Amino acid sequence: MSKNSIKAIDAIQEAQKIAFAPFVFQAVVSLRKLGIFDLIFERRKKGGISIEEIAKELSLSAYGVGVLLEISESSNIVSKNENDNYELTTIGYYLNYHKTVDVNINFTQDVCYQGLFYLNEAIKTGKPAGLKVLGNWNTVYEGLSQLTPEVQKAWFEFDHHYSDDVFQEALETVFRNNPKTIYDVGANTGKFAISGSRYNDTVSIKMVDLPGQLKIALNNIKEAGFQDRVTHHEIDWLSENPQLPKGADTIWMSQFLDCFSEEEILTILKACAAAIKDDGEILIMETFTDRQRFDNAKFALEATSLYFTVMANGNSKMYSAKVFMKLIDKAGLELKEDIAVGEYHTILVCKKKEL
């Protein structure tokens, strides 16, 4: 038994919360989608609102509203005042109005929830067993351009949310040595290529990704008017001996390497080392589990690891910086700078080892 001191009654309470956690989560999803949270919040200065009033205003049954609010009250998401009217607790407020929580809920519900049922199979096989609920692909990345609009929206909002706020700060690091040619490895929707082209009006950027991803990215590049300075290179990093064109001043990878196993990351890093000029840089931006100031950030990253296990590819995760340090060394690279960016991110600046 663990030496952690907790009373048996409290331990049972926490265990029961975990046992019924999916019920609470789905209740929250319904409260958000039905507009019940919004309505309760709107009535916060009028003494709250009753089940019957909610049911009438939203054209729902009092029974349906009641069962949602009862489990929510037990979960400290809503509270009931002396007049039997409901109000949002602080937890309820954040569940409905906090941007990061909003992105995480939508990602969990629309991308992961059904597939998580197959986690046990994924652990046993090393394959993303839950991906079949979204489509018939080997990895989620092959199917991103084919996901339904709702699922695609949730996936990209989750992916972008954790990088958008640090982009400007990251660009300052990327361009501090005035690179002429940048490879954007893991181009996704072309967001970095567009931002980089706006930041510097002479740089040439080569987007590197799967064909389906590049199709989306190239459309975005064209709309932004940067097709004269942004090129592309199709690649499947899971193919045998993947290679990049040589001659990059800088290679940029943002929240990309966590999409691969350690062995696959090593292959990518070696290919990048072969592609950069002798004085070039490889910049890796990640949210490392051992670099988080707050427990809730570490918790969110570790939950995301299970997404990789059951939905994305079956063999990657959110890594610690210690793992990346070892892989960088094995790839024939050396760490030159270790830069904290924003609240969650780290940029590792790597160069070829001197012979």
C-alpha positions in Angstrom: 0.0 0.0 0.0 1.1 3.6 -0.7 2.3 5.6 2.3 0.2 8.6 1.2 -2.0 9.5 4.2 -5.7 9.6 3.2 -8.6 8.5 5.3 -10.5 5.4 4.0 -13.7 7.3 3.6 -12.0 10.0 1.5 -10.2 7.3 -0.6 -13.6 5.6 -1.3 -15.1 9.0 -2.3 -12.2 9.6 -4.8 -12.5 6.1 -6.1 -16.2 6.5 -6.7 -15.6 9.8 -8.6 -13.2 7.9 -10.9 -15.7 5.0 -11.3 -18.4 7.4 -12.5 -16.2 10.0 -14.2 -17.6 9.3 -17.7 -21.1 10.0 -16.4 -20.0 13.4 -15.0 -18.2 14.3 -18.2 -21.1 13.5 -20.4 -23.4 15.5 -18.1 -21.1 18.5 -18.5 -21.1 18.1 -22.3 -24.9 18.1 -22.3 -25.1 21.1 -19.9 -22.8 23.1 -22.3 -24.5 22.0 -25.5 -28.1 22.5 -24.2 -27.3 26.0 -23.0 -28.1 25.2 -19.4 -24.7 26.5 -18.1 -25.2 29.8 -20.1 -28.7 30.3 -18.7 -27.7 29.6 -15.1 -24.8 32.1 -15.5 -27.2 34.7 -17.0 -29.4 34.5 -13.9 -26.5 34.7 -11.4 -27.6 38.2 -10.2 -31.2 37.3 -9.9 -30.9 34.7 -7.2 -30.2 31.7 -9.6 -32.8 29.7 -11.5 -35.0 26.7 -10.8 -35.2 23.4 -12.7 -38.7 24.3 -13.9 -37.6 27.7 -15.2 -34.7 26.2 -17.1 -36.9 23.5 -18.6 -39.5 26.1 -19.7 -37.0 28.5 -21.3 -35.0 25.9 -23.1 -38.0 23.7 -24.1 -36.6 20.7 -22.2 -38.2 18.3 -19.7 -37.9 19.1 -16.0 -36.8 15.4 -15.6 -33.9 15.8 -18.1 -32.7 19.1 -16.6 -33.0 17.6 -13.1 -30.9 14.5 -13.6 -28.1 16.7 -15.2 -28.1 19.2 -12.3 -28.3 16.6 -9.6 -25.1 14.8 -10.6 -23.5 18.3 -11.2 -24.4 19.4 -7.7 -22.8 16.3 -6.3 -19.7 17.0 -8.4 -19.5 20.7 -7.1 -20.2 22.0 -10.6 -23.4 23.8 -9.6 -24.8 24.6 -6.2 -28.4 25.0 -4.9 -29.3 28.0 -2.8 -31.9 28.3 0.0 -34.6 28.9 -2.6 -33.7 25.7 -4.5 -32.4 27.7 -7.4 -29.2 26.7 -9.1 -26.0 28.7 -9.5 -22.6 27.9 -11.1 -19.7 27.2 -8.8 -16.3 28.3 -9.8 -15.7 24.9 -11.3 -18.8 25.2 -13.3 -17.8 28.6 -14.6 -14.5 27.3 -15.8 -16.0 24.3 -17.4 -18.1 26.6 -19.6 -16.1 29.7 -20.1 -12.3 28.9 -19.8 -10.8 28.7 -23.2 -8.2 25.9 -22.4 -10.9 23.8 -20.7 -13.2 24.4 -23.6 -10.7 23.2 -26.1 -9.9 20.1 -23.9 -13.5 19.2 -23.5 -14.3 19.4 -27.2 -11.1 17.4 -28.1 -12.0 14.7 -25.5 -15.6 14.5 -26.6 -15.4 14.8 -30.4 -12.0 13.2 -31.1 -11.2 10.7 -28.3 -14.3 9.7 -26.3 -15.6 6.7 -28.3 -12.1 5.5 -29.2 -11.0 5.4 -25.6 -13.2 2.4 -25.1 -10.4 0.5 -27.0 -7.5 1.6 -24.8 -7.0 -1.9 -23.4 -6.6 -3.2 -27.0 -4.2 -0.4 -27.9 -2.0 -1.2 -24.9 -1.8 -4.8 -25.8 -1.2 -4.4 -29.5 0.8 -1.1 -29.7 -1.7 0.1 -32.4 -4.2 3.0 -32.2 -7.1 0.6 -31.7 -9.6 3.4 -31.1 -8.9 5.2 -34.4 -11.4 2.9 -36.2 -14.3 5.0 -34.8 -13.0 7.9 -36.9 -11.8 6.1 -40.1 -9.7 3.3 -41.5 -6.2 4.6 -41.3 -2.9 3.4 -39.8 -2.4 6.7 -37.9 -4.7 9.7 -37.4 -2.3 11.9 -39.4 -3.2 10.0 -42.6 -6.8 10.9 -42.1 -6.7 14.5 -40.8 -7.8 15.9 -44.1 -10.7 13.4 -44.2 -12.2 13.8 -40.7 -15.7 15.1 -40.4 -15.8 18.9 -39.9 -16.7 18.7 -36.2 -13.9 16.3 -35.4 -11.4 18.1 -37.6 -12.3 21.4 -35.9 -11.8 19.9 -32.4 -8.5 18.4 -33.4 -7.0 21.5 -34.9 -8.3 23.8 -32.2 -6.6 21.5 -29.6 -3.4 21.3 -31.6 -3.2 25.1 -32.3 -4.3 26.2 -28.8 -1.1 25.1 -27.2 1.1 26.8 -29.7 -0.6 30.0 -30.9 0.1 32.0 -27.8 3.8 31.5 -28.0 4.3 31.8 -31.8 5.4 35.4 -31.7 8.0 34.7 -29.0 9.1 31.6 -30.8 9.5 33.5 -34.1 12.0 35.9 -32.4 14.1 32.8 -31.5 13.8 31.3 -35.0 14.9 34.5 -36.8 17.5 35.8 -34.4 20.3 34.6 -36.8 18.4 35.7 -39.9 18.1 32.3 -41.6 17.5 32.4 -45.4 15.9 28.9 -45.7 13.7 27.2 -43.1 12.2 23.7 -43.2 8.9 23.6 -41.3 8.8 19.9 -40.5 5.3 18.9 -39.5 3.7 21.8 -41.4 0.2 20.9 -40.4 -2.1 23.7 -41.7 0.8 26.0 -42.7 0.3 28.3 -39.8 4.0 28.6 -39.0 4.9 29.1 -42.7 2.4 31.9 -42.9 3.5 33.5 -39.6 7.2 33.2 -40.6 6.6 34.7 -44.0 4.9 37.7 -42.4 7.6 38.1 -39.8 10.4 38.2 -42.4 9.8 39.3 -46.0 12.8 37.5 -47.6 12.9 34.1 -45.9 12.1 30.9 -48.0 10.2 28.2 -46.1 9.8 24.6 -47.2 6.8 22.8 -45.6 7.4 19.1 -44.9 4.5 16.8 -44.2 2.2 14.1 -45.5 0.4 14.8 -48.9 -3.0 15.2 -47.2 -1.7 17.7 -44.8 0.2 19.6 -47.4 -2.9 19.9 -49.5 -4.6 21.9 -46.7 -1.5 23.9 -45.9 -0.8 24.9 -49.6 -4.4 26.2 -49.9 -3.8 28.3 -46.8 -0.5 29.5 -48.2 -2.1 30.5 -51.4 -4.9 32.4 -49.6 -2.3 34.3 -47.6 -0.4 35.2 -50.8 3.0 33.6 -49.9 3.2 30.9 -52.6 6.2 32.6 -54.1 8.3 32.0 -51.0 6.8 28.8 -49.5 7.5 25.4 -51.2 6.8 21.9 -50.0 8.3 18.4 -49.7 6.1 15.4 -49.2 7.3 12.8 -46.8 6.2 9.8 -44.8 8.4 9.5 -41.8 7.2 5.9 -41.2 8.6 4.8 -44.6 12.0 3.2 -45.0 14.9 5.6 -44.9 13.0 9.0 -45.1 15.2 11.9 -46.2 15.0 15.6 -46.5 16.6 17.8 -49.2 19.9 19.2 -48.1 20.7 22.9 -47.5 18.5 24.2 -44.7 19.7 27.0 -42.5 17.1 26.2 -39.9 14.8 23.3 -39.3 11.7 24.0 -37.2 9.6 21.4 -35.5 6.8 22.5 -33.2 4.9 19.9 -31.2 5.8 17.4 -33.9 8.2 14.9 -32.5 5.8 13.8 -29.7 3.8 12.2 -32.5 6.4 9.5 -32.9 8.0 6.7 -30.8 11.6 7.2 -29.5 13.0 5.1 -32.3 11.1 7.1 -34.9 12.2 10.4 -33.3 15.8 9.3 -33.6 15.2 8.6 -37.4 13.8 12.1 -37.9 16.5 13.8 -36.0 19.2 12.0 -38.0 17.5 13.0 -41.2 17.4 16.6 -40.0 21.0 16.5 -39.1 21.9 15.3 -42.6 19.8 18.1 -44.2 21.0 21.2 -42.3 24.1 23.1 -43.3 27.2 22.6 -41.1 26.4 25.9 -39.2 22.6 25.4 -39.3 20.2 24.9 -36.4 17.5 22.5 -35.5 14.8 24.1 -33.3 12.5 21.7 -31.4 9.5 23.3 -29.5 7.6 20.9 -27.2 5.6 20.9 -24.0 7.7 18.6 -21.8 6.0 16.8 -18.9 9.0 17.6 -16.6 9.0 21.3 -17.4 5.5 22.2 -16.2 5.0 24.6 -13.2 1.5 23.5 -12.4 0.2 20.0 -11.7 -2.9 20.5 -13.9 -0.6 21.2 -17.0 1.3 18.0 -16.3 -2.0 16.1 -15.8 -3.3 17.4 -19.2 -0.1 16.3 -21.0 -0.2 12.8 -19.5 -3.9 12.5 -20.5 -2.8 13.5 -24.0 -0.4 10.6 -24.0 -3.4 8.3 -23.9 -4.8 10.0 -27.0 -1.5 9.1 -28.8 -1.8 5.6 -27.5 -5.4 4.8 -28.5 -6.2 7.3 -31.3 -3.1 8.7 -33.0 -0.5 6.0 -33.6 -0.2 3.6 -30.7 3.4 4.3 -29.7 4.1 7.9 -28.9 3.4 10.2 -25.9 4.1 13.5 -24.3 7.8 13.1 -23.4 10.0 14.5 -20.7 12.9 16.7 -21.7 15.3 14.1 -20.4 14.2 11.7 -23.1 14.8 14.3 -25.8 18.3 15.1 -24.5 19.3 11.5 -25.0 17.8 11.2 -28.5 19.5 14.5 -29.5 22.9 13.1 -28.5 22.3 9.8 -30.2 21.4 11.6 -33.5 24.8 13.3 -33.6 23.5 16.6 -32.4 24.4 18.7 -29.4 22.2 21.1 -27.4 23.3 24.7 -27.8 20.4 26.5 -26.0 17.5 25.5 -23.8 14.9 28.2 -23.9 11.7 28.5 -21.9 8.9 30.0 -24.0 5.5 31.1 -22.6 3.9 29.1 -19.8 4.2 25.5 -21.1 6.8 25.4 -23.9 10.5 24.8 -24.3 12.7 25.4 -27.4 15.7 23.2 -27.7 18.3 24.6 -30.1 20.5 21.9 -31.6 23.5 21.9 -33.9 25.7 19.2 -35.5 28.4 17.9 -33.2 31.8 19.3 -34.1 34.1 16.6 -35.5 
